[in-house]
Amino acid sequence: MTNILYEKNKGIATITINRPERGNSLAPDMQQTFKEIWADVRDNNEVRVAIIQAAGDKHFCTGFDVSEAESDEVAGNVFVDKPFRQSVFWSSYQNDVWKPVICVVNGTCVGGGHHFVVDADIVVASKNSRFIDSHVNVGMVGAIENIGLAKRLPLGTALRMTLQGSSYRLGADRAYQLGLIDELTETPDDARKVAQEIAQQILKNSPNAMALSKKAIWGSLEKGYEQSLNDGWDLLRSHWSHPDFIEGPKAFGEKREPQWDPNPSAKIPPAPLLQRGDSIKSPPLTKGGSEYGEQGDLKK
């Protein structure tokens, strides 16, 4: 796993593309590794937030390593003649990860590197970053990453990147103005530091509430407003049976840090059934009101 470093520390998973000598390009065998890493991020309850970044200060990811495009390994790992959901596993979204994901862009991002950018929840980048799409320059179709770019950028900018290829380079300042970058820093080290700070803040929140909130927002991109509201309401209601729904208000009222349950399948224990002979205690009746007298008796 030398091309990709994977570390977990106190709830934060950090994934580092580690091919700086090759511009942090993507080798064919790396897709399977990413699939395994994202599966751990998704299924490991100890992981609460993930950061995807790259080694060095010059390149974030220069996309697929075209020098390996004709190898036998590519046919089995990248150019798979199957539906999208059975073929593409580079990013968090493509692996059904609903935990928060932060992408740190530390330099040039080209082609396939945009998988990680457009599918992240929060993008932090340094001012030396630039975004280029070179699919058409090398005779490839710009589709998956480019559709993601069209979701996060004005349509004209996404099309310009796609059709002009490497002749058009979207700089960090302009990308920040257009919303592709959420936080812009001076240097790559600053970007990594900011990402860690954001991750620490995210750790304070309910994992289940964040996952369902993320599902509601990402899901709304695929549907109309009314359908999105209905689906969001269903997700909201599904959280009512989770322990965090009780723990959050309780901790707030007791002025303490909440103890979240990271298990998305956790349920609030059912109330115990009354046994014969048990008495039912009614809540105290308030004085006054239209239905109750001064002593809480029903008005005649």
Beta strands, then each sheet from edge to edge (+ up, - down):
strand 1: 4-9
strand 2: 12-17
strand 3: 49-54
strand 4: 59-61
strand 5: 101-105
strand 6: 108-110
strand 7: 122-126
strand 8: 130-132
strand 9: 170-171
strand 10: 183-185
sheet 1: 1+ 2- 3- 5- 7- 10-
sheet 2: 4+ 6+ 8+ 9-
end
